[in-house]
Structures are given as C-alpha cells and as structure tokens.
Amino acid sequence: MVSKLGVTQLMFVDPGVKIDGAYYRNVLLCQQLLPAIRHFSGEFFIFQQDSAPTHRARDTINLL
C-alpha cells in the first residue's frame, strides 16, 4: 500500500489462491490492508476501491 502517509511492506497472494469475497475480506482486508492503513492513519481514513466483484460484495460493504 502506498499513501501520502507512508508505504507498507509488499503483500503477496499465494499462487493459485482464488480471491473470492471471503478471502478478500478475511485475509486481505482484515489481516493485511486494514491493519496497515490504521498503522499510518488511525481510525479515520477514506478507503477507495474499484468495482471488482469482491470489492462490491454485500458482505464486504457491510464490513467496511
């Protein structure tokens, strides 16, 4: 992740892993991205995503 507040370490997805909504929410968001964002910005930030199906899944929107 890159922002004006800083740069995180690289985050990799293992080869062959299917990134469905559950994986995106549980692994990428909750375990990697959101902790890294909170490290730099605290609890108040704007998180912008594109319209990929996993990004706009109902459970993902509810989580965010």
Buried (B, 14 or more C-beta within 10 A) or exposed (E): BEEEEEEBEEEEEEEEEEEEBEBBBEBBBEEBBBEBBEEBBEEEEEEEEEEEEBBEBEEBEEBE
